């Protein structure tokens, strides 16, 4: 089978950079308490849906498409991801998330006869080892087992969303339709949670005090920064990034689509060095070369 074409690699790299930016926006908003998870996710999905709708109109690409399977997977990923990050470090969350993505997508690929072999299998192992090396110093025990389970389920939802995208013939229209459906679901959830909190109605695991519970609704007033992070996440990192991801998925084997996402934490760490004046350590360099080199083998080696 032919190697993956260069233009597919370029679009894939763009999508991975968008995913890395999304991780930054989520952590900056939620970790710093700039906005609550329900509001962040609602703004993120609605702004992404609006952006994609505008792109469809400008490019005259027709009506929104997508399906409810993709929408529910996107909704589940966005909600569970936001909830879980309140109760674990960035490194722990990334390791659980991308580990779950790998397991779910590679398991599906194996059931379809797409198995990692030879240099591709070696590349996947090296990439995983590089990711563990990168995140190991930042690992902490999650404050809640439910939070860890939430992040693992978020990874599985993203795996489903990616698998669904492999059959996409109209990436922009499908992504727009999925976002619109997911935004509707999230708006209904936000409204229900908000009304419950205002009425003093207790929902186990939802309207509890902030502590070891999975998700809390203390509903602080969102700051301007929190709202802007949510909009940036929705418009740029999620909306445009996910449309590009759906564009390249049909051209990637499922196992390759799973493994390439291991590069996201590395890209995020490298961005911290370039834009946030973080230290460029020997560990980061080794981890970067291991992960990106492993991903390169997975993508470029013949199946």
C-alpha positions as CSV (number, residue, x, y, z in Angstrom):
1,X,0.0,0.0,0.0
2,X,1.3,3.5,-0.8
3,X,2.6,5.8,1.8
4,X,0.5,8.6,3.0
5,X,0.8,11.7,0.7
6,X,2.6,14.9,1.8
7,X,-0.5,17.1,1.6
8,X,-2.3,14.7,4.0
9,X,0.6,15.0,6.4
10,X,0.5,18.8,6.2
11,X,-3.2,18.9,7.0
12,X,-2.7,16.4,9.8
13,X,0.0,18.5,11.3
14,X,-2.3,21.5,11.2
15,X,-5.0,19.5,13.0
16,X,-2.6,18.4,15.7
17,X,-1.5,22.0,16.3
18,X,-5.2,23.0,16.6
19,X,-5.7,20.2,19.2
20,X,-2.7,21.4,21.1
21,X,-4.1,24.9,21.1
22,X,-7.4,23.6,22.4
23,X,-5.7,21.9,25.3
24,X,-4.1,25.2,26.2
25,X,-7.4,27.1,26.0
26,X,-9.2,24.6,28.1
27,X,-6.6,24.4,30.8
28,X,-6.1,28.2,30.9
29,X,-9.8,28.8,31.3
30,X,-10.8,25.9,33.6
31,X,-7.6,25.4,35.6
32,X,-7.4,29.1,36.6
33,X,-11.1,29.2,37.5
34,X,-11.9,31.8,34.8
35,X,-15.2,30.0,33.9
36,X,-17.2,27.0,35.0
37,X,-17.1,23.8,32.8
38,X,-20.7,24.0,31.8
39,X,-20.5,27.5,30.5
40,X,-17.1,26.9,28.9
41,X,-18.3,23.9,27.0
42,X,-21.6,25.6,25.9
43,X,-19.8,28.7,24.6
44,X,-17.2,26.5,22.9
45,X,-19.7,24.3,21.0
46,X,-22.0,27.2,20.1
47,X,-19.2,29.4,18.8
48,X,-17.7,26.5,16.9
49,X,-21.1,25.8,15.3
50,X,-21.6,29.4,14.3
51,X,-18.1,29.6,12.8
52,X,-18.6,26.4,10.8
53,X,-22.0,27.6,9.6
54,X,-20.4,30.9,8.4
55,X,-17.7,28.9,6.6
56,X,-20.3,26.9,4.8
57,X,-22.2,30.0,3.7
58,X,-19.1,31.9,2.6
59,X,-17.8,28.9,0.6
60,X,-21.2,28.0,-0.7
61,X,-20.7,24.3,0.4
62,X,-24.3,23.5,0.9
63,X,-26.3,22.6,4.0
64,X,-25.0,21.1,7.2
65,X,-24.8,17.3,7.3
66,X,-23.2,15.1,9.9
67,X,-25.1,12.6,12.1
68,X,-26.3,12.0,15.6
69,X,-23.6,9.4,16.3
70,X,-20.9,11.9,15.6
71,X,-22.8,14.6,17.5
72,X,-23.2,12.5,20.7
73,X,-19.6,11.5,20.5
74,X,-18.5,15.1,20.2
75,X,-20.9,16.2,23.0
76,X,-19.6,13.4,25.3
77,X,-16.0,14.2,24.6
78,X,-16.4,18.0,25.2
79,X,-18.4,17.6,28.4
80,X,-16.3,14.8,30.0
81,X,-13.1,16.5,29.1
82,X,-14.0,19.8,30.7
83,X,-15.3,18.1,33.8
84,X,-12.3,15.9,34.4
85,X,-9.7,18.6,34.0
86,X,-10.9,20.3,37.2
87,X,-9.5,17.5,39.3
88,X,-6.2,16.4,37.7
89,X,-3.0,17.8,36.4
90,X,-2.5,18.5,32.7
91,X,0.0,15.7,32.4
92,X,-2.2,13.1,34.1
93,X,-5.2,14.2,32.0
94,X,-3.3,14.0,28.8
95,X,-1.9,10.6,29.5
96,X,-5.3,9.2,30.4
97,X,-7.0,10.9,27.5
98,X,-4.6,9.9,24.7
99,X,-4.1,6.4,26.2
100,X,-7.9,5.9,25.9
101,X,-7.9,7.3,22.4
102,X,-5.2,4.8,21.4
103,X,-7.0,1.8,23.0
104,X,-10.4,2.6,21.5
105,X,-9.2,3.4,18.0
106,X,-6.6,0.6,17.7
107,X,-9.1,-1.9,19.1
108,X,-11.6,-0.8,16.4
109,X,-8.9,-1.0,13.7
110,X,-7.9,-4.5,14.8
111,X,-11.6,-5.6,14.5
112,X,-11.5,-4.3,10.9
113,X,-8.2,-6.1,10.0
114,X,-6.0,-3.0,10.3
115,X,-3.2,-4.1,12.7
116,X,0.0,-2.3,13.5
117,X,2.9,-4.4,12.2
118,X,6.7,-4.0,11.5
119,X,8.0,-0.4,11.5
120,X,4.5,1.0,12.2
121,X,4.2,-1.0,15.3
122,X,7.7,0.0,16.4
123,X,6.9,3.7,15.7
124,X,3.7,3.4,17.9
125,X,5.7,1.9,20.8
126,X,8.4,4.6,20.5
127,X,5.8,7.4,20.3
128,X,4.0,6.1,23.4
129,X,7.3,5.8,25.3
130,X,8.2,9.4,24.4
131,X,4.8,10.6,25.6
132,X,5.2,8.8,28.9
133,X,8.7,10.3,29.3
134,X,7.3,13.8,28.6
135,X,4.5,13.5,31.1
136,X,6.0,11.4,33.8
137,X,7.4,14.4,35.9
138,X,3.9,16.0,35.9
139,X,1.8,12.9,36.8
140,X,-0.3,13.1,39.9
141,X,-3.0,10.9,41.4
142,X,-6.3,12.3,40.3
143,X,-8.4,13.9,43.1
144,X,-11.3,11.6,42.1
145,X,-11.5,8.1,40.5
146,X,-14.6,9.4,38.8
147,X,-12.6,12.2,37.3
148,X,-10.1,9.7,35.9
149,X,-13.0,7.6,34.5
150,X,-14.5,10.8,33.0
151,X,-11.2,11.5,31.1
152,X,-11.0,7.9,29.9
153,X,-14.5,8.1,28.6
154,X,-13.7,11.4,26.9
155,X,-10.9,9.6,25.1
156,X,-13.2,6.8,24.0
157,X,-15.8,9.4,22.8
158,X,-13.1,11.1,20.8
159,X,-12.1,7.7,19.4
160,X,-15.7,7.2,18.2
161,X,-15.8,10.7,16.7
162,X,-12.6,10.1,14.8
163,X,-13.8,6.6,13.5
164,X,-17.1,8.2,12.3
165,X,-15.1,10.8,10.5
166,X,-13.3,8.3,8.4
167,X,-16.5,7.9,6.3
168,X,-16.9,11.7,5.8
169,X,-17.2,12.8,2.2
170,X,-18.1,16.4,3.1
171,X,-15.8,17.3,6.0
172,X,-16.9,20.9,6.6
173,X,-20.6,20.1,6.3
174,X,-20.3,17.1,8.5
175,X,-18.4,18.9,11.2
176,X,-20.8,21.8,11.1
177,X,-23.8,19.5,11.5
178,X,-22.1,17.6,14.4
179,X,-21.3,20.9,16.2
180,X,-24.8,22.2,15.8
181,X,-26.4,19.1,17.2
182,X,-23.8,18.9,20.0
183,X,-24.3,22.6,20.8
184,X,-28.1,22.0,21.1
185,X,-27.5,19.1,23.5
186,X,-25.1,21.2,25.6
187,X,-27.3,24.2,25.8
188,X,-30.1,22.0,27.1
189,X,-27.8,20.5,29.7
190,X,-26.5,23.9,30.8
191,X,-30.0,25.2,31.1
192,X,-31.1,22.2,33.2
193,X,-28.1,22.4,35.5
194,X,-28.4,26.2,35.9
195,X,-32.0,26.0,36.8
196,X,-31.4,23.2,39.2
197,X,-28.6,25.1,40.9
198,X,-30.7,28.3,41.2
199,X,-33.6,26.3,42.7
200,X,-31.4,24.6,45.1
201,X,-32.3,21.2,43.7
202,X,-29.6,18.6,44.5
203,X,-28.5,16.4,41.6
204,X,-26.0,13.7,42.8
205,X,-22.6,14.2,41.3
206,X,-23.6,17.5,39.7
207,X,-24.8,20.1,42.2
208,X,-22.5,19.1,45.0
209,X,-19.9,21.1,46.7
210,X,-16.6,21.4,44.9
211,X,-14.3,18.8,46.3
212,X,-14.0,15.1,45.2
213,X,-17.2,15.0,43.2
214,X,-16.8,14.6,39.5
215,X,-18.6,17.8,38.5
216,X,-19.8,20.7,40.5
217,X,-21.9,23.7,39.6
218,X,-20.7,26.6,41.7
219,X,-21.5,28.8,38.8
220,X,-19.1,31.7,39.2
221,X,-19.5,34.7,37.0
222,X,-17.4,33.9,33.9
223,X,-14.6,36.4,33.4
224,X,-13.9,38.1,30.1
225,X,-10.8,36.0,29.7
226,X,-12.7,32.8,30.4
227,X,-15.3,33.7,27.7
228,X,-12.6,34.6,25.2
229,X,-10.8,31.3,25.8
230,X,-14.0,29.4,25.2
231,X,-14.7,31.3,22.0
232,X,-11.1,30.8,20.8
233,X,-11.4,27.1,21.6
234,X,-14.7,26.9,19.7
235,X,-14.0,29.0,16.7
236,X,-10.3,28.2,16.0
237,X,-9.0,25.1,17.8
238,X,-12.3,23.1,17.7
239,X,-14.4,24.3,14.8
240,X,-11.7,24.8,12.1
241,X,-9.4,22.2,13.6
242,X,-12.0,19.4,13.7
243,X,-13.1,20.2,10.1
244,X,-9.5,19.8,8.9
245,X,-9.3,16.5,11.0
246,X,-12.4,15.2,9.2
247,X,-10.8,16.2,5.9
248,X,-7.7,14.0,6.5
249,X,-9.3,11.1,8.3
250,X,-10.5,9.3,5.1
251,X,-6.9,9.3,3.9
252,X,-5.4,7.9,7.2
253,X,-5.5,4.3,8.4
254,X,-7.3,4.1,11.7
255,X,-4.2,3.0,13.5
256,X,-2.2,5.9,12.1
257,X,-5.0,8.4,13.0
258,X,-4.8,7.1,16.6
259,X,-1.0,7.2,16.9
260,X,-0.5,10.7,15.3
261,X,-2.5,12.2,18.2
262,X,0.2,11.3,20.6
263,X,2.1,14.3,19.1
264,X,-0.4,16.8,20.6
265,X,1.1,17.0,24.2
266,X,4.5,17.4,22.6
267,X,3.4,20.2,20.4
268,X,1.7,21.9,23.4
269,X,5.0,21.6,25.4
270,X,7.0,23.0,22.5
271,X,4.6,25.9,22.2
272,X,5.2,26.7,25.8
273,X,8.9,27.0,25.1
274,X,8.4,29.2,22.1
275,X,5.6,31.5,23.4
276,X,5.5,31.2,27.2
277,X,9.3,31.3,27.9
278,X,9.2,27.8,29.4
279,X,12.4,25.9,29.8
280,X,13.7,23.7,27.0
281,X,15.0,20.7,28.9
282,X,16.9,17.6,27.8
283,X,13.9,15.5,28.7
284,X,11.7,17.5,26.5
285,X,14.0,17.2,23.6
286,X,14.4,13.5,23.9
287,X,10.6,13.0,24.4
288,X,9.9,15.2,21.4
289,X,12.2,13.3,19.1
290,X,10.9,10.0,20.3
291,X,7.2,10.9,20.0
292,X,7.5,12.8,16.7
293,X,9.9,10.2,15.3
294,X,7.6,7.4,16.3
295,X,4.6,9.1,14.7
296,X,6.6,9.7,11.5
297,X,7.3,5.9,11.3
298,X,3.6,5.1,11.8
299,X,2.6,7.6,9.1
300,X,5.3,7.0,6.5
301,X,6.1,3.3,6.8
302,X,4.3,1.0,4.4
303,X,1.5,-1.1,5.8
